[in-house]
Amino acid sequence: MELQKMFDEFSSDEMKKAMEKLQQKLQSLDRKQIQQALDNMQFDEESFRKGIERTLNLLKRVQIEQKIDQLVKRSDETSKKQNDLQQKTEQANLENKNQRDDAAKQQEQLSDDIQKMKDDLKQLEKLMSELKDMPKEEVEKLQKELEDQKNEQLAEEASENIQQKQKSKAKQKQMQLSQNMQKMKQKMQKLQQDMEQENQMEVFADLMKSLNNIISLSKDQEEAKKNSQSNFQSSQMNKQAVKQDEVKRNLEKVLSQMNQLSQKTFAITPEMGKALGNAHKQMDNVMEGLQNRNQSQTIAGQSEAMSSLNQAAMMMKNMMDQMMQGGGQGGSGMMSLMQQLQQMSGQQMSLNNMTQMMQKGMNGQLTPEQQGQMQRLAQQQEMIKKSLDELNREAKESGQSKKIPSNLDETLKQMQEVIADMRSEKLSDEIIQKQERILSRLLDAQRSMNERDFEKERESKSGNTQQRTSPGELNLAKQKGKDNLRDELNNLYREGYTKDYEELIKRYFEALQKAQIKN
């Protein structure tokens, strides 16, 4: 399995040393040393290809979300403009040629806005066709509805009515246009909310399923370890080897599930992959220990495998907690500032890796294929910049800019410089350095927000008497800890989250029960 090999590779001591050396060389920006450090890392080509594929799929999903958001805003703006023009037409003296021409011209401009909306819908349909599990049929219905409304014809007739001084007829058509745009805005908002909720539900359900599987694996590994400690005899070796191999194969199934999930969300972090990769590596050591009749090697490997599985389980649980808390902030379903920063950091990290790998493969003048790849990298950097620009603007408009301590304006400026350099087909050490600074600032912003949230939480807790008893430390190395975690998952929806998330978890457990019945 390519993914499993990649996890193993990134969890090896040799890889850690290579990464440390690479970081040192990047800081000094010695081109020859960077080249040598990259060569020493010995990246697996297939693993790297899958990493790029994952990044591209995630970026496509972000692009779809941005296009839908753009359509919501465009339909809202067009509706408001049409309302304003309707009032202006009402107050205008159509006997006055200047006022008449001005109103007619504005009506024609709104017709152009409607055409742009139709073009955006076509682009959205094209983007969705490149991914699975997308509501393409809904977009096709919206396209047909927008076409059936004949808005361009209504706008043209309204403009003609204005020129012909037929104010009443013009107002009637303008009112119909405004209603059509408002209706389209509402349907786009519903599509946006449905997609967000569906994606959140699927990701949450898949995370919960993977978490439950990992906890079961940890329990099975614990039982295997107990057998190795109490009954390490030649007559039992084959039986124990079969059991250990079963645990390992089940872990590979979990890795496969998480690989699929990582195509849809940034919730699967490199740290999770590292922990599971180490668990798989330790299971290989266990199999070797069993074959060599080496009890100490077997038990040590089983202990390390359990520890890594428990570590991955805790990281997944923490990610699910973040998703729940993010969903509880307001009822709109929009990502919190922290979640958006996390998403952009993941995108920037992947882009940095691809840029560095492309630099490694350059030998003098760029080939046409490399030129095309350079332009795609520039487009991805521009996409991240647009997301950050939008986040910065929304934070300022909503009065939440103080929550983001990092200087985003400076980060945006550096992104623009990187884009300009890439457009001119320059891929220098300076670009690599700028991208590293961009990523560092995004991560610093997250870290600062975490610290501020922690301080606020401490202040709020110190001022209020909490009636709820906090659970003790969760120790997954013990059966009680595993049972507690299962109980906690079953009771998540009672902890005061939004109704949407209560419904989400209920629907997941209903689906889980149906799956168990089928099996």
C-alpha positions as CSV (number, residue, x, y, z in Angstrom):
1,M,0.0,0.0,0.0
2,E,1.5,3.4,-1.1
3,L,-0.2,5.3,1.7
4,Q,1.1,2.9,4.3
5,K,4.6,3.1,2.9
6,M,4.4,6.9,3.0
7,F,3.3,6.8,6.6
8,D,6.2,4.4,7.5
9,E,8.7,6.6,5.6
10,F,7.7,9.7,7.4
11,S,7.8,8.0,10.8
12,S,11.3,6.6,10.4
13,D,14.3,7.9,12.3
14,E,16.2,8.4,9.0
15,M,13.4,10.6,7.7
16,K,13.4,12.7,10.9
17,K,17.1,13.3,10.5
18,A,16.7,14.1,6.9
19,M,13.9,16.6,7.6
20,E,16.1,18.2,10.3
21,K,19.0,18.6,8.0
22,L,16.7,20.0,5.3
23,Q,15.3,22.6,7.6
24,Q,18.9,23.7,8.6
25,K,19.8,24.0,4.9
26,L,16.7,25.9,4.1
27,Q,17.5,28.4,6.8
28,S,20.9,29.1,5.3
29,L,19.5,29.0,1.7
30,D,22.5,27.3,0.2
31,R,21.2,25.9,-3.1
32,K,23.6,23.0,-3.4
33,Q,23.1,21.9,0.1
34,I,19.3,22.1,-0.3
35,Q,19.6,19.9,-3.4
36,Q,21.7,17.4,-1.5
37,A,19.3,17.4,1.5
38,L,16.3,16.8,-0.8
39,D,18.2,13.9,-2.5
40,N,18.8,12.3,0.9
41,M,15.1,12.4,1.8
42,Q,14.5,9.7,-0.9
43,F,10.8,10.6,-1.5
44,D,8.7,7.8,-2.9
45,E,7.4,9.0,-6.3
46,E,4.0,7.3,-5.9
47,S,3.5,8.7,-2.4
48,F,4.3,12.2,-3.6
49,R,1.9,11.8,-6.5
50,K,-0.9,10.8,-4.1
51,G,0.0,13.8,-1.9
52,I,-0.4,16.1,-4.9
53,E,-3.7,14.4,-5.9
54,R,-5.0,14.9,-2.4
55,T,-4.0,18.6,-2.4
56,L,-5.6,19.2,-5.8
57,N,-8.9,17.5,-4.7
58,L,-9.0,19.6,-1.6
59,L,-8.3,22.8,-3.5
60,K,-11.0,21.9,-6.0
61,R,-13.5,21.6,-3.1
62,V,-12.3,25.0,-1.7
63,Q,-12.8,26.5,-5.2
64,I,-16.3,25.1,-5.4
65,E,-17.1,26.6,-2.0
66,Q,-15.8,30.0,-3.1
67,K,-17.8,29.9,-6.3
68,I,-21.0,29.2,-4.5
69,D,-20.3,32.0,-2.0
70,Q,-19.6,34.3,-5.0
71,L,-23.0,33.4,-6.5
72,V,-24.8,34.1,-3.2
73,K,-23.2,37.5,-3.0
74,R,-23.8,38.3,-6.7
75,S,-27.5,37.4,-6.5
76,D,-27.8,39.5,-3.4
77,E,-26.1,42.5,-4.9
78,T,-28.1,42.2,-8.1
79,S,-31.3,42.1,-6.1
80,K,-30.4,45.1,-4.1
81,K,-29.3,47.1,-7.3
82,Q,-32.6,46.2,-8.9
83,N,-34.6,47.4,-5.9
84,D,-32.6,50.7,-5.9
85,L,-33.2,51.1,-9.6
86,Q,-36.9,50.5,-9.1
87,Q,-37.1,53.3,-6.5
88,K,-35.1,55.5,-8.8
89,T,-37.4,54.8,-11.7
90,E,-40.4,55.6,-9.4
91,Q,-38.9,59.0,-8.5
92,A,-37.5,59.8,-12.0
93,N,-39.1,62.3,-14.4
94,L,-39.2,60.2,-17.5
95,E,-40.0,63.4,-19.5
96,N,-36.4,64.4,-18.8
97,K,-34.1,62.7,-21.4
98,N,-31.1,62.6,-19.1
99,Q,-32.9,60.9,-16.3
100,R,-34.6,58.6,-18.7
101,D,-31.3,57.6,-20.4
102,D,-29.6,57.1,-17.0
103,A,-32.3,54.7,-15.7
104,A,-32.3,52.8,-19.0
105,K,-28.5,52.5,-19.0
106,Q,-28.5,51.2,-15.4
107,Q,-31.1,48.6,-16.3
108,E,-28.9,47.4,-19.2
109,Q,-25.9,47.1,-16.8
110,L,-28.0,44.9,-14.5
111,S,-28.6,42.6,-17.5
112,D,-24.8,42.1,-17.7
113,D,-24.7,41.2,-14.0
114,I,-27.4,38.5,-14.7
115,Q,-25.4,37.1,-17.5
116,K,-22.3,36.9,-15.3
117,M,-24.4,34.9,-12.8
118,K,-25.3,32.4,-15.5
119,D,-21.6,32.1,-16.5
120,D,-20.7,31.5,-12.8
121,L,-23.3,28.7,-12.6
122,K,-21.8,27.0,-15.7
123,Q,-18.3,27.3,-14.1
124,L,-19.7,25.8,-10.9
125,E,-21.2,22.9,-12.8
126,K,-17.9,22.2,-14.5
127,L,-16.0,22.3,-11.2
128,M,-18.4,19.9,-9.6
129,S,-18.2,17.4,-12.5
130,E,-14.5,16.9,-11.6
131,L,-15.3,15.6,-8.1
132,K,-17.6,12.8,-6.8
133,D,-20.4,13.3,-4.3
134,M,-21.3,16.8,-5.6
135,P,-24.9,18.0,-6.0
136,K,-24.5,18.6,-9.8
137,E,-28.2,17.9,-10.4
138,E,-29.2,20.8,-8.1
139,V,-26.9,23.2,-10.0
140,E,-28.4,22.0,-13.3
141,K,-31.9,22.8,-11.9
142,L,-30.8,26.3,-10.8
143,Q,-29.4,26.8,-14.3
144,K,-32.7,25.8,-15.9
145,E,-34.7,27.9,-13.5
146,L,-32.5,31.0,-14.2
147,E,-32.9,30.4,-17.9
148,D,-36.7,30.0,-17.6
149,Q,-37.0,33.3,-15.7
150,K,-36.0,35.1,-18.9
151,N,-34.4,37.8,-16.9
152,E,-32.4,39.3,-19.8
153,Q,-35.6,39.7,-21.7
154,L,-37.3,41.3,-18.7
155,A,-34.4,43.7,-18.3
156,E,-34.5,44.6,-22.0
157,E,-38.2,45.3,-21.9
158,A,-37.9,47.3,-18.7
159,S,-35.2,49.5,-20.4
160,E,-37.5,49.9,-23.4
161,N,-40.4,50.9,-21.2
162,I,-38.3,53.5,-19.5
163,Q,-37.3,55.0,-22.9
164,Q,-40.9,54.9,-24.0
165,K,-41.9,56.7,-20.7
166,Q,-44.0,53.8,-19.6
167,K,-43.2,54.0,-15.9
168,S,-45.9,51.5,-14.7
169,K,-44.8,48.7,-17.1
170,A,-41.1,49.3,-16.3
171,K,-41.8,49.1,-12.6
172,Q,-43.7,45.9,-13.0
173,K,-40.9,44.2,-14.8
174,Q,-38.3,45.6,-12.4
175,M,-40.3,44.1,-9.5
176,Q,-40.3,40.7,-11.2
177,L,-36.6,40.9,-11.8
178,S,-36.0,41.8,-8.1
179,Q,-38.1,38.9,-7.0
180,N,-36.3,36.5,-9.3
181,M,-32.9,37.5,-8.0
182,Q,-34.1,37.2,-4.4
183,K,-35.4,33.8,-5.1
184,M,-32.1,32.8,-6.7
185,K,-30.2,34.1,-3.7
186,Q,-32.3,32.0,-1.3
187,K,-31.8,28.9,-3.4
188,M,-28.0,29.4,-3.6
189,Q,-27.9,30.0,0.2
190,K,-29.8,26.7,0.7
191,L,-27.4,24.9,-1.6
192,Q,-24.5,26.3,0.3
193,Q,-25.9,25.4,3.7
194,D,-26.9,21.9,2.5
195,M,-23.5,21.2,1.1
196,E,-21.7,22.4,4.3
197,Q,-24.0,20.4,6.6
198,E,-23.7,17.3,4.4
199,N,-19.9,17.6,4.2
200,Q,-19.6,18.2,7.9
201,M,-21.9,15.2,8.6
202,E,-19.9,12.9,6.3
203,V,-16.5,14.0,7.7
204,F,-17.7,13.7,11.3
205,A,-19.3,10.3,10.7
206,D,-16.2,9.0,9.0
207,L,-14.0,10.4,11.7
208,M,-16.2,8.7,14.3
209,K,-16.1,5.4,12.5
210,S,-12.3,5.6,12.1
211,L,-11.9,6.5,15.8
212,N,-14.1,3.6,16.9
213,N,-12.0,1.3,14.7
214,I,-8.7,2.6,16.1
215,I,-10.0,2.1,19.7
216,S,-11.0,-1.5,18.8
217,L,-7.5,-2.0,17.3
218,S,-5.9,-0.7,20.5
219,K,-8.0,-3.1,22.5
220,D,-7.0,-6.1,20.3
221,Q,-3.4,-5.1,20.5
222,E,-3.6,-4.9,24.2
223,E,-5.0,-8.5,24.4
224,A,-2.2,-9.7,22.1
225,K,0.3,-8.1,24.4
226,K,-1.2,-9.8,27.4
227,N,-0.9,-13.2,25.6
228,S,2.7,-12.5,24.8
229,Q,3.5,-11.6,28.4
230,S,1.7,-14.6,29.9
231,N,2.0,-17.4,27.3
232,F,5.0,-16.9,25.0
233,Q,5.5,-20.6,24.1
234,S,6.5,-22.3,20.8
235,S,3.1,-24.0,20.6
236,Q,1.3,-20.7,20.7
237,M,3.6,-18.8,18.2
238,N,1.5,-19.5,15.1
239,K,-1.7,-18.6,16.8
240,Q,-0.3,-15.3,18.1
241,A,1.2,-14.5,14.7
242,V,-2.2,-15.0,13.0
243,K,-3.8,-12.7,15.6
244,Q,-1.2,-10.1,15.2
245,D,-1.4,-10.2,11.4
246,E,-5.2,-9.7,11.7
247,V,-4.6,-6.6,13.8
248,K,-2.2,-5.3,11.2
249,R,-4.5,-5.9,8.3
250,N,-7.3,-4.2,10.1
251,L,-5.0,-1.2,10.6
252,E,-4.3,-1.2,6.9
253,K,-8.1,-1.0,6.3
254,V,-8.3,2.1,8.6
255,L,-5.4,3.7,6.7
256,S,-7.3,3.1,3.5
257,Q,-10.4,4.7,4.9
258,M,-8.4,7.7,6.1
259,N,-6.8,8.0,2.7
260,Q,-10.2,8.3,1.2
261,L,-11.3,10.8,3.8
262,S,-8.2,12.9,3.4
263,Q,-9.4,13.7,-0.2
264,K,-12.3,15.6,1.2
265,T,-11.0,17.4,4.3
266,F,-8.0,18.9,6.1
267,A,-9.2,17.2,9.3
268,I,-6.9,14.3,8.6
269,T,-3.6,15.8,9.8
270,P,0.0,14.7,9.1
271,E,0.4,14.0,12.8
272,M,-2.4,11.4,12.7
273,G,-0.7,9.8,9.7
274,K,2.6,9.8,11.5
275,A,1.1,8.1,14.6
276,L,-0.7,5.4,12.6
277,G,2.4,4.9,10.4
278,N,4.5,4.3,13.5
279,A,1.8,1.8,14.8
280,H,2.1,-0.1,11.5
281,K,5.9,-0.1,11.7
282,Q,5.8,-1.4,15.2
283,M,3.5,-4.2,14.2
284,D,6.1,-5.2,11.6
285,N,8.6,-5.4,14.5
286,V,6.1,-7.5,16.5
287,M,5.8,-10.0,13.6
288,E,9.6,-10.1,13.3
289,G,9.8,-10.8,17.1
290,L,7.3,-13.6,16.9
291,Q,9.2,-15.2,14.0
292,N,12.5,-15.0,15.9
293,R,10.9,-16.2,19.2
294,N,12.0,-12.9,20.7
295,Q,9.7,-12.1,23.6
296,S,11.2,-8.7,24.6
297,Q,11.1,-7.4,21.0
298,T,7.5,-8.7,20.6
299,I,6.2,-7.0,23.8
300,A,8.1,-3.8,23.1
301,G,6.6,-3.5,19.6
302,Q,3.1,-4.3,20.9
303,S,3.5,-1.6,23.6
304,E,4.7,1.0,21.1
305,A,1.9,0.1,18.6
306,M,-0.7,0.6,21.4
307,S,0.8,3.9,22.3
308,S,0.7,5.2,18.7
309,L,-2.8,4.0,18.2
310,N,-3.9,5.7,21.4
311,Q,-2.1,8.9,20.3
312,A,-3.9,8.9,16.9
313,A,-7.3,8.3,18.7
314,M,-6.8,11.3,21.0
315,M,-5.8,13.5,18.0
316,M,-9.0,12.4,16.2
317,K,-11.1,13.0,19.2
318,N,-9.7,16.5,19.6
319,M,-10.4,17.2,16.0
320,M,-14.0,16.1,16.4
321,D,-14.3,18.4,19.5
322,Q,-13.0,21.3,17.3
323,M,-15.6,20.5,14.7
324,M,-18.4,20.5,17.2
325,Q,-17.2,23.7,18.8
326,G,-16.8,25.3,15.4
327,G,-20.3,24.3,14.4
328,G,-21.7,25.7,17.6
329,Q,-20.5,29.2,16.9
330,G,-23.5,30.8,15.2
331,G,-26.2,29.0,13.2
332,S,-24.9,29.8,9.7
333,G,-22.7,26.7,9.3
334,M,-19.7,28.9,8.3
335,M,-16.3,27.9,9.5
336,S,-14.8,29.7,12.5
337,L,-11.8,32.0,12.0
338,M,-9.6,29.3,13.5
339,Q,-10.9,26.6,11.1
340,Q,-10.4,28.9,8.1
341,L,-6.8,29.6,9.2
342,Q,-6.2,25.9,9.7
343,Q,-7.5,25.1,6.2
344,M,-5.4,27.8,4.6
345,S,-2.3,26.7,6.5
346,G,-2.8,23.1,5.2
347,Q,-3.2,24.5,1.6
348,Q,0.0,26.6,2.0
349,M,2.0,23.7,3.4
350,S,1.0,21.5,0.5
351,L,1.8,24.3,-2.0
352,N,5.2,24.9,-0.4
353,N,6.1,21.2,-0.7
354,M,5.1,21.2,-4.4
355,T,7.1,24.4,-5.1
356,Q,10.2,22.9,-3.5
357,M,9.8,19.6,-5.4
358,M,9.5,21.5,-8.6
359,Q,12.6,23.5,-7.8
360,K,14.4,20.3,-7.3
361,G,13.5,19.0,-10.8
362,M,14.6,22.2,-12.6
363,N,17.7,22.1,-14.8
364,G,18.2,25.5,-16.4
365,Q,15.4,26.7,-18.7
366,L,11.9,25.5,-18.0
367,T,10.3,23.0,-20.3
368,P,6.7,23.7,-21.6
369,E,5.4,21.2,-19.1
370,Q,7.2,22.9,-16.2
371,Q,5.9,26.3,-17.4
372,G,2.4,25.0,-17.2
373,Q,3.0,23.5,-13.7
374,M,4.5,26.9,-12.6
375,Q,1.3,28.7,-13.7
376,R,-0.8,26.2,-11.8
377,L,1.3,26.8,-8.7
378,A,0.7,30.5,-9.1
379,Q,-3.0,29.9,-9.5
380,Q,-3.1,27.9,-6.2
381,Q,-1.1,30.6,-4.4
382,E,-3.6,33.2,-5.8
383,M,-6.5,31.0,-4.5
384,I,-5.0,30.9,-1.0
385,K,-4.5,34.7,-1.2
386,K,-8.1,35.3,-2.1
387,S,-9.3,33.2,0.8
388,L,-7.0,35.0,3.2
389,D,-8.1,38.4,1.8
390,E,-11.7,37.4,2.2
391,L,-11.1,36.2,5.8
392,N,-9.3,39.5,6.6
393,R,-12.1,41.6,5.1
394,E,-14.9,39.6,6.9
395,A,-13.1,39.7,10.2
396,K,-12.8,43.5,9.9
397,E,-16.5,43.9,8.9
398,S,-17.7,41.7,11.8
399,G,-15.4,43.4,14.3
400,Q,-13.4,40.2,14.9
401,S,-10.1,41.5,13.4
402,K,-8.6,41.7,16.9
403,K,-8.9,37.9,17.2
404,I,-6.3,37.6,14.5
405,P,-3.1,39.0,15.9
406,S,-0.9,38.3,13.0
407,N,-0.3,41.0,10.4
408,L,-2.4,39.6,7.6
409,D,-1.8,42.6,5.3
410,E,1.9,41.9,5.2
411,T,1.2,38.2,4.6
412,L,-1.1,39.1,1.7
413,K,1.6,41.4,0.3
414,Q,4.1,38.5,0.3
415,M,1.6,36.2,-1.3
416,Q,1.2,38.7,-4.1
417,E,5.0,38.9,-4.6
418,V,5.2,35.1,-4.8
419,I,2.4,35.1,-7.4
420,A,4.1,37.8,-9.5
421,D,7.5,35.9,-9.4
422,M,5.8,32.6,-10.4
423,R,3.9,34.4,-13.3
424,S,7.3,35.6,-14.6
425,E,8.5,31.9,-14.3
426,K,11.0,32.7,-11.6
427,L,11.6,29.9,-9.1
428,S,14.4,31.2,-6.8
429,D,15.4,30.4,-3.3
430,E,13.8,33.7,-2.4
431,I,10.4,32.4,-3.4
432,I,10.9,29.3,-1.2
433,Q,11.9,31.6,1.7
434,K,8.8,33.8,1.2
435,Q,6.5,30.8,1.2
436,E,8.0,29.5,4.4
437,R,7.5,32.9,6.0
438,I,3.9,33.0,4.8
439,L,3.2,29.5,6.4
440,S,5.0,30.6,9.6
441,R,2.7,33.6,9.9
442,L,-0.4,31.6,9.3
443,L,0.7,29.1,12.0
444,D,1.6,31.9,14.4
445,A,-1.9,33.4,13.9
446,Q,-3.5,30.1,14.9
447,R,-1.2,29.7,17.9
448,S,-2.0,33.2,19.1
449,M,-5.7,32.6,18.7
450,N,-5.4,29.4,20.6
451,E,-3.6,31.2,23.5
452,R,-6.2,33.9,23.6
453,D,-9.1,31.5,23.6
454,F,-7.4,29.6,26.4
455,E,-7.0,32.8,28.5
456,K,-10.6,33.8,27.8
457,E,-11.7,30.3,28.8
458,R,-9.8,30.5,32.1
459,E,-11.2,34.0,32.8
460,S,-14.8,32.9,32.1
461,K,-14.4,29.7,34.2
462,S,-12.9,31.6,37.2
463,G,-15.9,33.9,37.2
464,N,-18.6,31.2,37.1
465,T,-19.4,28.3,39.3
466,Q,-19.5,25.2,37.2
467,Q,-22.1,22.6,38.2
468,R,-20.9,19.9,35.8
469,T,-18.2,17.5,37.1
470,S,-15.3,17.3,34.7
471,P,-14.1,13.9,33.7
472,G,-10.7,12.6,34.7
473,E,-7.8,12.2,32.4
474,L,-8.6,9.8,29.6
475,N,-6.1,6.9,29.6
476,L,-6.6,4.8,26.5
477,A,-4.0,2.3,27.7
478,K,-6.6,0.9,30.0
479,Q,-10.0,-0.7,29.2
480,K,-11.8,1.8,31.4
481,G,-10.4,4.6,29.3
482,K,-11.6,3.0,26.1
483,D,-15.1,2.5,27.6
484,N,-15.2,6.1,28.8
485,L,-14.4,7.4,25.4
486,R,-17.1,5.3,23.8
487,D,-19.6,6.6,26.4
488,E,-18.4,10.2,25.7
489,L,-19.0,9.7,22.0
490,N,-22.5,8.3,22.6
491,N,-23.3,11.3,24.8
492,L,-21.8,14.1,22.7
493,Y,-25.1,15.5,21.6
494,R,-26.2,16.1,25.2
495,E,-23.3,18.6,25.9
496,G,-25.1,21.7,24.7
497,Y,-24.2,21.9,21.0
498,T,-26.4,23.3,18.3
499,K,-29.5,21.4,17.1
500,D,-27.9,20.9,13.7
501,Y,-25.1,18.9,15.3
502,E,-27.4,17.0,17.6
503,E,-29.3,15.9,14.5
504,L,-26.0,15.1,12.7
505,I,-24.9,12.7,15.4
506,K,-28.3,11.1,15.7
507,R,-28.3,10.5,11.9
508,Y,-24.9,9.0,12.1
509,F,-25.8,6.5,14.8
510,E,-29.0,5.6,12.8
511,A,-26.8,4.9,9.8
512,L,-24.3,2.9,11.9
513,Q,-27.1,0.7,13.4
514,K,-28.4,0.0,9.9
515,A,-24.9,-1.0,8.7
516,Q,-24.5,-3.3,11.7
517,I,-27.9,-5.0,10.9
518,K,-26.8,-5.5,7.3
519,N,-23.5,-7.0,8.4
